[in-house]
Amino acid sequence: MSGSPPPSPIPAATEKKIKVLIVDDIPETRENLRKLLFFESDIEVIGAATDGHEGVQMAKELAPDVVLMDINMPGMDGIAASEMITRSSPYTQIIIMSVQSESDYLRRSMLAGAREFLTKPFSGAELVNSIHKVYQLVENQRDRLPQPGAPTGFTGTLAPPESEETTGKIVSIFSPKGGVGCSTLAVNLAIAVHKIASAKVAVVDGSLQFGDISVLLNERSPATIADLAPHAEELDLELINSVLVSHNSGIKALLAPPKPEMADLVTPTAMTEILERLRQLF
């Protein structure tokens, strides 16, 4: 009808924000981090701690999704604080920040429970991308928890056990000498098996220090096998799928760590668990 006011727009659903805690002993750094994240609509800084002890306490009280942790602080340093937060708040993901870029710092940080390592100075885009990456791990972990009210006992009927033949096969391509084309052969074989046999195929880059399958496939991923290794004992198929890269040939790939020093994170036990889980998918 003429003269009637236009209908009011339907308000958008409230977007869940990523809760971030900053732990750094330098006031200027804390303020700069706040400014870098201020205009990110899906990120909220919920607190800032001035040292490791305060960071551990605030992590318990505020339950952040992500902690931005400086590594060099008086008293309790970032590595010790990360270990304590990982034990007390397993669903809080930690990003270590440091002016030190040596491999030993990276390795110690990852072993303490950190999921990312940013070398100062870093850009706002690098910071935001890292927060989004580790937050996805939080969501994957929480999705695996039983929902409130969900039945925890047996309520259905027993299904027949799966045949061993339903699990995938592992084909290893190895050479004691580098530069002979193992990666090229592995990728071509994976694509050929997928095309000829119409089979689900994943190629795993086992060259953890100098893997080049990402180059051959022209693919990049924010997550690699190094992100699965710390969860080796509690892997589920959903988490593995979130890390696998889908290639346009139809195969999937589990890429090597982006830095050689991260290879130590993938222990033989972790690699075995990952391969066994992959056999259930392919």
Residue pairs with C-beta under 8 A, 6 or more apart in sequence:
15 41
15 42
16 42
17 41
17 42
17 43
17 44
18 42
18 43
18 44
18 65
18 66
18 131
18 132
18 135
19 44
19 46
19 62
19 63
19 64
19 65
19 66
20 37
20 43
20 44
20 45
20 46
20 64
20 65
20 66
20 67
20 68
20 131
21 45
21 46
21 47
21 48
21 49
21 55
21 58
21 59
21 62
21 64
21 66
21 67
21 68
22 30
22 33
22 34
22 45
22 47
22 48
22 49
22 67
22 68
23 48
23 49
23 51
23 52
23 54
23 55
23 58
23 67
23 68
23 69
23 70
23 73
23 78
23 81
24 30
24 33
24 48
24 49
24 50
24 68
24 69
24 70
24 73
24 97
25 50
25 51
25 70
25 73
25 74
26 70
29 70
30 48
30 50
33 45
33 68
33 127
34 45
34 48
36 124
36 127
36 128
37 43
37 45
37 124
37 127
37 128
37 131
40 128
43 128
43 131
46 62
46 64
47 58
47 62
47 64
49 55
49 57
49 58
51 73
51 74
51 75
51 76
52 73
52 75
52 76
52 77
52 78
52 80
52 81
53 75
53 76
53 81
55 67
55 69
55 81
55 85
56 76
56 81
56 84
56 85
56 88
59 67
59 85
59 88
59 89
59 92
60 88
60 89
63 89
63 92
64 92
65 91
65 92
65 93
65 135
65 138
66 92
66 93
66 94
66 95
66 131
66 134
66 135
66 138
67 82
67 85
67 92
67 93
67 94
67 95
68 95
68 97
68 127
69 78
69 81
69 82
69 94
69 95
69 96
69 97
69 114
70 78
70 96
70 97
70 98
71 77
71 78
71 79
71 96
71 97
71 98
71 100
71 105
71 109
72 78
72 98
72 99
72 100
73 81
78 96
78 97
78 98
78 109
79 96
79 108
79 109
79 112
80 112
82 94
82 96
82 109
82 112
82 113
82 114
83 112
83 113
85 92
85 94
85 113
86 92
86 94
86 112
86 113
90 141
91 138
91 141
91 142
92 138
93 115
93 116
93 134
93 135
93 137
93 138
94 112
94 113
94 114
94 115
94 116
94 134
95 114
95 115
95 116
95 117
95 118
95 130
95 131
95 134
96 105
96 109
96 114
96 116
96 117
96 118
97 118
97 120
97 122
98 105
98 109
98 117
98 118
98 119
98 120
99 119
99 120
100 119
101 119
103 259
103 260
103 261
105 117
106 117
106 259
106 261
106 262
107 261
107 262
107 264
107 265
109 117
110 117
110 226
110 230
110 262
110 265
111 265
113 230
115 133
115 134
115 137
115 227
115 230
116 130
116 133
116 134
118 126
118 127
118 130
129 222
133 222
133 223
136 223
136 242
137 223
137 227
140 238
140 239
140 242
141 231
141 239
143 238
144 234
144 236
144 238
144 239
146 152
167 279
167 280
168 200
168 278
168 279
168 280
168 281
168 282
169 279
170 275
170 279
171 189
172 206
173 182
173 185
173 186
173 189
174 182
175 182
178 210
182 207
183 205
183 207
183 211
183 212
183 213
183 216
184 216
186 203
186 213
187 203
187 213
187 216
187 217
190 201
190 202
190 203
190 251
191 201
191 249
191 250
191 251
193 199
193 201
194 200
194 201
194 249
194 250
194 251
195 249
195 250
199 282
200 252
200 281
200 282
201 250
201 251
201 252
201 282
202 244
202 251
202 252
202 253
202 254
202 278
202 281
202 282
203 213
203 251
203 252
203 253
203 254
204 225
204 253
204 254
204 274
204 275
204 278
205 211
205 212
205 213
205 214
205 225
205 253
205 254
205 255
205 256
206 256
206 271
207 213
207 256
208 225
208 256
208 257
208 262
208 263
208 266
209 256
209 257
209 260
209 263
210 256
210 260
211 255
211 256
211 257
213 253
213 255
213 256
214 220
214 221
214 245
214 253
214 255
214 256
217 245
217 247
217 253
219 245
219 247
219 253
219 255
221 243
221 245
221 255
223 242
223 243
224 243
224 254
224 255
224 256
224 257
224 258
225 243
225 254
225 255
225 256
225 257
225 266
225 271
225 274
226 257
226 258
226 262
226 263
226 265
226 266
227 243
228 235
228 239
228 240
228 243
228 254
228 270
228 274
229 265
229 266
229 267
229 270
229 271
229 274
230 265
230 270
231 239
232 267
232 269
232 270
232 273
232 274
233 273
235 273
235 274
235 277
236 277
237 277
237 280
237 281
240 274
240 277
240 278
240 281
241 281
243 254
244 252
244 253
244 254
245 252
245 253
245 254
245 255
246 252
247 253
254 274
254 278
256 263
257 263
257 265
257 266
